[in-house]
Amino acid sequence: MHITGGQARGLRIETPPGTKTRPTTDRVRESLFAILRDILPGAEVLDLYAGSGALGLEAASRGAAKVRWVEKHAPTAGMISRNFNRLAPAGVHTEGEVHIREVSTWLRGYSGPPADLIFADPPYDLFEDPQALVCFFQSIQQYEILAKEGLLLLEMRARMRPELPKAWNLLRKEVYGGTAVLFLDYSE
């Protein structure tokens, strides 16, 4: 797996062994970041359920001002840190923080500025329970995690048809094989 664009284009990314994570493929990342190219420069980015951290690493390479990764598995979070540290020699000067926490717990304690862009790539079965999805959206709103003009990109199985809470708007849906990415914002 490689960074597909920006300052660190072509840099190889270390990924977790095994099948517990599903790193977003190079092709999907390249497509997503072509769509996001105008909002990335200077953006505050959150990579929730970070896994390999590839989405946040790609955002950093393409000009995000700051990226925060949230990953509960300590060895995987360490791998994200190692990958992030390899970006500076490639000319990337983004600030970065890796948080080893469960996403729901981390959101409740968040005190930073609202994010311009949130990537959420949870284990696919996490949001099979509609109540878990509602709780996730409520946390984003309640703790003011997303900026007023911000975007939330939620990755899930393409066959899922989630019911979005009232304030959330589906702006776009991209399908890549068995994976769908929902582009969402919310209005108060």
C-alpha positions in Angstrom: 0.0 0.0 0.0 1.3 3.5 -0.9 0.4 7.2 -0.5 -1.3 8.0 -3.8 -0.8 11.7 -4.0 0.6 14.9 -2.5 4.0 15.5 -1.1 4.7 11.9 0.0 3.2 10.3 -3.2 4.6 6.8 -3.6 5.7 6.3 0.0 5.0 2.8 1.1 2.7 2.5 4.1 3.1 -0.2 6.7 -0.2 -2.0 7.3 -1.3 -4.3 10.1 -0.9 -8.0 9.5 -3.9 -10.3 9.3 -7.5 -9.6 8.4 -8.7 -7.5 11.4 -8.4 -4.3 9.5 -9.5 -3.5 6.0 -7.2 -0.7 4.8 -8.9 1.5 2.2 -7.3 0.5 -1.1 -5.1 2.8 -3.1 -7.7 3.0 -5.8 -10.5 4.0 -3.5 -8.3 6.6 -1.7 -7.2 8.1 -5.0 -10.8 8.5 -6.0 -11.9 9.9 -2.7 -9.1 12.4 -2.5 -9.8 13.6 -6.1 -13.2 14.5 -4.8 -11.8 16.2 -1.6 -8.9 18.0 -3.2 -10.3 21.5 -2.7 -11.1 21.2 1.0 -7.9 19.5 2.2 -5.3 22.3 2.2 -5.2 23.6 5.8 -7.9 21.3 7.0 -8.3 19.8 10.5 -8.9 16.0 9.9 -10.0 13.2 12.1 -9.4 9.6 11.1 -11.7 7.5 13.4 -11.5 3.8 13.6 -8.1 4.5 12.0 -6.8 0.9 11.4 -3.9 1.4 9.0 -4.3 5.2 9.3 -4.0 5.4 5.5 -6.8 7.9 5.1 -5.2 10.4 7.6 -1.8 9.8 6.1 -3.1 10.5 2.6 -4.8 13.7 4.0 -1.5 14.8 5.5 0.4 14.2 2.3 -2.2 16.3 0.4 -2.0 19.4 2.7 -4.1 18.9 5.8 -2.9 21.2 8.6 -3.5 18.6 11.4 -4.6 15.0 11.5 -5.8 13.1 14.6 -6.0 9.3 14.4 -8.1 7.3 16.9 -7.4 3.6 17.1 -8.0 1.4 20.1 -5.4 -1.3 19.3 -2.1 -0.1 20.7 0.2 -2.0 18.2 -1.8 -0.7 15.3 -1.7 2.9 16.7 2.1 2.5 17.0 2.3 1.5 13.4 0.3 4.7 12.4 2.9 6.8 14.4 5.8 5.1 12.6 4.1 5.8 9.2 3.4 9.4 10.2 7.0 10.0 11.3 8.1 8.9 7.8 6.1 11.7 6.2 8.4 14.6 7.3 11.5 13.4 5.4 9.2 13.3 2.3 8.4 17.1 2.8 5.1 16.8 4.7 4.8 19.3 7.6 1.4 18.4 9.0 0.8 18.2 12.7 -0.4 14.8 13.9 -1.6 13.0 17.0 -2.4 9.3 17.5 -4.9 8.5 20.2 -5.1 5.0 21.6 -8.8 4.9 22.7 -12.1 3.5 21.8 -13.8 6.0 19.4 -17.0 6.5 21.5 -14.9 7.3 24.6 -12.5 9.6 22.7 -15.4 11.6 21.2 -16.9 12.2 24.6 -13.6 13.7 25.8 -12.7 15.7 22.7 -11.8 19.3 23.4 -10.0 20.4 20.2 -11.3 22.5 17.3 -14.1 21.1 15.2 -12.8 19.0 12.3 -13.2 20.1 8.7 -13.1 16.5 7.6 -13.9 13.3 9.5 -13.1 9.8 8.1 -15.0 7.0 9.9 -14.1 3.5 8.7 -15.5 1.3 11.5 -15.6 -2.5 11.5 -18.5 -3.1 9.2 -20.5 -5.0 11.8 -20.4 -2.1 14.3 -23.2 -0.2 12.6 -25.3 -3.2 11.8 -27.1 -2.2 15.0 -29.0 1.0 14.0 -28.8 2.3 17.6 -24.9 2.2 17.5 -25.1 4.4 14.3 -27.5 6.8 16.0 -25.2 7.1 19.0 -22.2 7.8 16.8 -24.0 10.6 15.0 -25.3 12.1 18.3 -21.7 12.2 19.7 -20.5 14.0 16.6 -23.2 16.6 17.1 -23.3 16.8 20.9 -19.6 17.3 21.3 -19.3 19.6 18.3 -16.7 17.4 16.6 -17.6 18.5 13.0 -17.2 22.1 11.8 -20.3 23.8 10.4 -19.1 23.4 6.8 -17.4 20.1 7.5 -17.8 16.7 5.9 -18.1 13.3 7.4 -17.1 10.4 5.2 -18.5 7.1 6.5 -17.4 3.9 5.0 -19.7 0.8 5.1 -20.8 -2.2 3.2 -22.4 -1.2 -0.1 -25.5 -3.2 0.6 -26.3 -1.3 3.9 -29.1 1.2 3.8 -28.6 3.2 7.1 -31.4 5.4 8.3 -29.7 8.8 9.0 -30.8 11.0 11.9 -32.9 14.0 10.8 -30.1 16.6 10.9 -27.8 14.6 8.7 -27.7 15.1 4.9 -26.4 12.6 2.4 -24.6 14.7 -0.1 -23.0 11.9 -2.2 -22.5 8.2 -2.2 -19.6 6.5 -3.9 -19.6 2.7 -4.3 -16.4 0.7 -4.9 -17.2 -3.0 -5.2 -18.6 -4.1 -1.9 -17.7 -0.8 -0.2 -19.8 2.4 0.0 -18.5 5.8 1.2 -21.2 8.2 2.3 -20.4 12.0 2.2 -22.4 13.6 4.9 -22.9 17.0 6.6 -25.4 18.1 9.1 -27.6 21.2 9.7 -28.6 22.5 13.1 
